[in-house]
């Protein structure tokens, strides 16, 4: 009898354990995957607390002086993101990239070496990663391997109890030199690259401005304040960059599953070309796509400053293009792409039911 009781107890215990296992397994399967395919690009404040003192980790505050509040993460270097941009008065365009040589000089002057893990941060007030993303793009363009954007910037650091200081670290200048064969010039495109590829299905153009700007209901302006042309690049889809956050008050990144729904219809195995007015919002779109595992992402850096300029004859449209298809899944390749020639001619100045309007002057 005692032996039978013992066996019965063992069986009951085994069944209970099995039930717990099944419940846990079901809960795991029901929960969405929390990680992004390229989650190495996104740092949390908790990660930074654990790794800030690691050899080769360089923390960089990218806020402009006018937006700096005298609070820094201890050990951070001050490198305002505007140093990587300049204004060209002659062509009425602002916020243009300073180029490969100058950007490497800036990085080296701030003590950033080729093999460092660079953690970039701004603040919730200054767009929760949008300005950090511009320097992320610069480093990605240079083929820098270890880059992270601190989610929600210094705000997240303070919220987890991180202390702040008022003085930035003064680094020793170093030589930053990217090998020529590691610089990915393809990631930096201008209108002369986009124009002959408007009919190529491999290239997906993504306008990350507001819906009003995209549809031509709200104007953007040139460097001197003059109104730029209204509308968007032909074939471009519109996903407002603010939709990447769970809310504009916290500016916390949406989960991977939510981002998949947001970008439903974009193919991660084809090129995506994000743009905005002057590349700040476009750079954030670039970062999000890279975080999601898109391999061939190309930033149209001059953005609408160039395409919408009255001095150029680039075609524009005002009709909305709708993304259709399945949510993007992780790409099977981290690098590599194919290039194609234009498959159909684009007739400048034409107007049809798709919403094209005259290029204008």
N, C-alpha and C positions, 0 to 999 in steps of 0.2 A: 504493500500500500504506500509506504513512504517513498519507494522507488518510483511508483506511478505518479505520486504528487510532484516529485522533483522534476520528472520529465514534463508534466503538464505545465509547471512554472517556467521551465526553460522554453517550451514552445510558445507560451504567452509572451514572455519577454522578447523572444525572437520576432514574433508578429508585431509587437509594439515598435521595436526598432525598425523593422521593415516599413511600417506605416510612417514613421518619422522620416525615413529616407525618401519614400515616395512623395511625401508632402513637400520636402525640401527641393526634390528634383522638379516637381511641378511648378513650385514657386519660381525656381531658377529659370525654367523654360518660359514662364509667363512674363518675366521681367525683361524689358528691352535691354539690349547690349549697351552698357554705359560708355564704352570706350569708342573713340574715333579711330578710323584706320591709321591716321598719322598723329596719334595722340602725343607723340614725342614733341610736337610743335607747341603744345599748350601746357603751361606750367600753372600749378595751383600754388596758393600761398603756403600750404602745408608742405608741398614739395620743396619750395624755396627755403623754408625754415630748416629743412633737413639737409639741403645741399649747398646752401649759400657759401659755406666755407670750403667747399671742395676745391681742389686744385684745378685751375682752368675755367672756373665759373666766373663770368663777368656780368654783373647786374648793371643795367643801363637805364637811366631815367631820360626819356625822350621828350618830355614836355618843353614847350617854348618858354622863354623867360617870362613873358607876360602872363602865363598861366601857371607859373611855379609858385607854390605856397610855402616854400622854405621847409618842406618836410620830405625827407629822403629815406629810402631803405638804407640801413647802415652798409657802408662799403660801396654804394652805388656810384657810378660815373655819370656825370651830366653830359648828355650829347643830344641837344635839341634837334628834332627831326628836320626842322627847316633848313639846317645846314646842307641837306642833300638836295635842295631845290633852289632854283633861281628864276627870276623874271626876265623875259625877253621883250623889252619895250618895242623893239622894231617890228615885231609881228603881233603885238598886243596879246601875248600869252604869258600867264603866270604859273608858278609852281612846276616848272620843268625840271627833270632829273639832271643833276650836275655831271653825270657820266661816270664811266668806269674808273678812270685814273683819279679824278678828284675824290670820288667816294672812298677809294682805298686809302688815300691820304688822310681823310677825315677819320676813318676807322683806326688807322695806325697812330694818329695823333692822340687818340683817346685810349691808347694802350690795348687795343683789341688785336689779338693775334689770330692767325689762320685756324689754329686748332682749338681755340677757346669755345666753351659753351656760353653763348650770349643769351641772356635773359632780358628781354625788352619790356618796359612797362610805361604806361601813362596813368590815366585816372578815369573814373567813371564820368566826371565832369567833362573831360576832354575826349569823349567818345569811346571809352572802354575797349581800347585795342586798335582803333582805326588808325591812329598816328603811329603806334608801335608797328602796325602791319606794313606801313610804308618802308620802314627800315628792314623789316622781315623780308619784304620783296627785294630790297637792295642786296641783302646777304644771300638770299636764294639765287638771285641773278649771278652773283659772284661764285656760286657753287659752294658756299659755306655749309658745312655738314651739320653743325650743332647749333640750332636756333630755337628759341622758345619765346612765346608771348605770354606774359603773366596775365591770367584771366582777371578782369576787373581792376587791374593795375594796383596802385598803392592802396586803394580802398580795401581790397581783399586782404592785403598784408596787415593793415591796421585792425581789421575786424577779427583776425585770429590772434590778436595780442602782440603783433610785431612792433617793436620800438622804432622810432624814427629819429633822424638826426637832421641838423640844418646845413651841414657842410658836406659837399661831395668829395669823394676820393680823388686825389690828383695822381693819375697814373703816369708811369714812365712811357714816353712814346716808343712805339715799336714799328717795324716795317711790316705792313700788311701787303702781301703780294699774292694774288690768286694766280695759279698757273693758267696760261692762256687756254689750254684745252679743257679747263674746268669751268670757265666762265660761260654761262648759258645765255648768250646774246638773244636767243630766240624768245626769252621771257620778256624782253623789252621791245614792244612794237609801236609803230607809228602808222599814220594814215596810208603811207605808201605800201605798207605790208597788207593792211586790211582791204584796201580798195580792190585789188585784183583777185581777192579770195571771197568776195561777197557771194558768189555762186557755188562755192565749194562746200558740200555738206559736212566735210570733216570739221569745219570751224563753226563753233557755236558762240555767238556774240551775246554778252550779258550786260545790260544796262542796269546799274545798281542805284541809280538816282530815284527820286520820288516818282510816283506814278504821274503826278502833274507835270514834272519836267519831261518825262518820257513821252507823254502824249502831246507835248507842246503847249500845255495850258499854263505853264509857269516858266518864264524865261531864265536862262543863265546869262551871265555877263562876262565880257572880256576883261583884261587887265585894267583898262581905262574906264570900265563901267558901261561900255556900250553893250546893247542887247545882241546876244548871239542868235543864230537861227533856231527856230523852234522845231522840236521833234526828236528823232533818234536815228541811229544808224540802221539802214535797211536790214531786215531779218532779225534784229536784236530782240531778245526777250527782256522782260523787266522783273527783277526781284529786288525790291528796296532793301538796302543794306541793313536797315534797322530791324528787319524781320529775322535776322540771325540771332537776336537776343530774345530771352523769355519776356523781357520788358525793358522799356527805355529808361526806367528809373534805376534798375539794378545793373542792366547791361551784362547779365550773365548769359553765357553761350547756351543755346538750345542743345538738347540731347542729339546724338547722332540720328536717332530715329525721327525726331522732329525735323532735323535738317534734310533728311532724305525725302520727307514729304514736301518740304519747302522747295527743293530742287528737283521735284518729280518731273521727269522728261529730259533732263540733261544726261548725256552719255559720258561717263568718266573715262571711257576709252577713246574719246575724241577731244580735240582741243577746245578750250573755253577761253574767250577773250573778254574779261570784265573791263568796264570803263565807267566813268562818272563825269563830273565837271572838270576836276583838276587832279584826279588820281588818288586822293586821300580815301574816299569811300571805295573807289575801285580796288585799292590795295587791300582793304579789309575783305572785300569779296574774294580777292586773290588768296588771302590767308585762309579763309573759311573753306574754299575749294581744295586747297592743299591739305588742310586738316582732314577733310572728308576723303582723301585718297585720290583725288584727281591728279594725274601725273603731268599732263601737257596743258598747263595754265599759262597764259600770256597776258601780261598787263598792257593795255593800251594807255601808256603813261600820259601823253598829251591830252587824251580824252576829248571832251566836248570843247575845250579851249581851242583845239585844232579843228576838229571835224565841223563844229558849228560856226567857225569863223566866217565872217562875211567876205573875207578876201579869198577864200577857197571855194571850189566848185564841187564839193563832195555831195553825193545824193543823200537825201534824208526822207524819212516817212513819218507819218503821224498815226497810222493805223496800228492797233495792238496785235502783237504776235503771241499766240497762246502756246505754252509748253504742254505737250501731250506725251504720255508714256508712263513707264514704271519708275518708281523711286530709284535713284542711282545706288548701285552696290559698289563695294570696294573694288577698285580696278585691279586687274591681274598683273599689272606692271607698274613699277615705280618710276621708270624712265623709258624713254624711247617714244617715237612718234613716226608718222609718215607724212610726207609732204605731197601735195597734189597740185596740179596746174588748175587754173580756172576752168570749170566745166561749162559754164554759160556766161555769155557776155552780159555786162551790166550797161545798159544804155542810159548815160547821164542825162538828167533833165526830163526823163519820161514821167508820166503820171498815169496810174491805172488803179484798179479796184483794191490793190494791196495797200494803197495809202501813200505811194511815192509822191513827192512834190518836187517842183523844180529846184535844181541845185541853187539857183540864185547866184549872187555875186557878193 
